Amino acid sequence: MREERKGYKKRYDTLQFKKILEEISDKDYVYFENDILNYMKTYPNDPSSLLIYILYLIINNRIKEALEMINKLETLELNEEDMRVLFYHKLRILIIEGKYQEAYDMIKNDSKYFYTSSFNNLDLEIMLFLKQKLGISVNERLDGETYVQRQLIEYDKSDYLRYVSYKKDFASKLHVYFNCDFPLEKIQERIEAELPTPYPIHERITTVSYIFKYDKCGTIDGVETDYFLVSTIEGTNNILTMYPYDNVRKRPFVNINDFRYDIVNTKTKTLTQVDKFKKRYHLD
């Protein structure tokens, strides 16, 4: 239960806030932003609403707005949990901006907000990421390290290709998989040439994702989709994984359907550079 703070009356509305959070779960970002902004007008002193809105802004690469909201948040009374969440928001922004030394120093100086337990995979990934960026050696390999942790320590493209190929080979056992005619191997070069696209998604602290459109590329829970998501290590074009994506949030994407015609050597209309740009970024 959210903590009641003295000196404020009707500082928040638990039921209304819960409904807004459910909109995120339902992936309906359009309604979420409108509703959270209206909620903050009614309850301007509720830190929880500001914290969730800041995260939304960071995920969608709206960093300047996120920093403005952080300045506003810091004028409010914050409890320890609020401070911990704010710590991670600031850490996210420093990493996105490539300020790795500042991020590392922030962890060292405010370690009480940073979980150092080896059981916390996210914090472990953050430390591995920052050490790799700063040239700080990881003294020992980790017992039972995950695929992502292994790639953060020392990226290996062949490891990534094995990882993605394995998932495709066992498609029948998965709920999310690329269709058998999706040219996974051939399309790698095209994806690498497109990265980074103008539309980064920062849902995780150490990775950044991008959405591509390639018609009928995959299947999600038995439903065919025209989109797939590519996840890379933050600050690099090193791909960690890719998989079909439903894009029900209507996020911007890069259209690479022209690559389909290149593969089958089909004659297509010659496009101008402007036409190619519009087609690629779905502006036509």
Number of C-alpha atoms within 10 A of each C-alpha: 4 7 6 11 11 7 6 10 8 10 16 21 12 11 9 12 16 10 12 20 16 12 16 16 9 11 14 15 17 12 12 20 17 11 18 19 15 12 19 18 10 14 15 17 19 20 24 18 20 22 20 16 21 24 22 19 19 23 21 16 19 13 18 12 13 24 17 11 16 18 10 14 22 12 10 12 12 16 11 9 11 14 16 15 16 23 16 16 20 19 21 23 21 17 22 20 12 14 13 19 15 13 20 19 11 16 19 11 10 11 11 10 16 15 14 14 9 11 9 11 15 16 17 15 22 23 20 22 25 20 18 16 15 12 8 11 10 12 6 6 10 11 6 8 11 12 12 17 21 17 21 25 19 11 16 14 13 9 14 19 17 11 15 18 14 11 19 20 12 10 17 11 10 13 11 20 25 26 18 12 9 16 14 17 10 11 14 12 10 11 17 13 10 15 17 16 16 13 18 20 18 23 16 15 21 23 25 24 23 23 25 24 23 20 16 17 22 25 23 16 9 10 11 19 20 18 22 24 17 18 21 19 21 22 15 11 16 19 24 24 17 21 20 25 23 17 18 10 12 11 12 17 21 23 21 20 15 13 15 15 12 11 11 8 9 9 8 9 6 8 10 9 9 9 12 15 15 14 17 19 18 14 11 9
